[in-house]
Amino acid sequence: MTLTLGIDPGSRITGYGVIRSVGASHTYITSGCIKTIPKSELPQRLEEIYAGVTQIIDEFAPDEVAIERIFMAKSADSALKLGHARGVAMVAVANQGLPISEYEARKVKQAIVGTGAATKGQIQHMVQTLLKLPGKPQEDAADALAIALCHIQTRHNMARMAGAKTFRRGRLVKS
């Protein structure tokens, strides 16, 4: 059994999702959003993201973490703010000693929907379907769950190729 935390970083809303996987079976544990105080200064928002990610890790004790890799945003200022948010989320994970994997948005969309140009609505629909959720998760939470699912799928594919039976704390176990 492995608990995977997916993180979709953002300077205003950071999505998160936790999934339990046992072999090819995946179970939804929780998801949600860390919403920073509107109109607050960037340092305060970053502290809120750090505290939120740390709280999630403390509460759910994931075995591994997957986070979206940075992409070129609409403006340089947006990209910098996103980079800061992603950085504090990664520091929160690193401080807990957890392995972290990074995935490009197009790779996540390809893994979950089948096309790297998938829309937010398509991601929500597929996450709802794959995890058998009663309703569509909020967009940022759906993205975080998709990142976690992409990581789980990638991990299983790597294990199959390497002849391993499982992963433990982010490492292949061949026994």
Buried (B, 14 or more C-beta within 10 A) or exposed (E): EBBBBBBBBBBBBBBBBBBBBEEEEBEBBBBBBBBBEEEEEEEEBBBBBBEBBBEBBEEBEBBBBBBBBBEEEEEEEEBBBBBBBBBBBBBBBEEBEBBBBBBBBBBBBBBBBEEEEBEEEBBBBBBBEBBEBEEBBBBBBBBBBBBBBBBBBBBBEEBEEEEBEBBEEBEBEEE
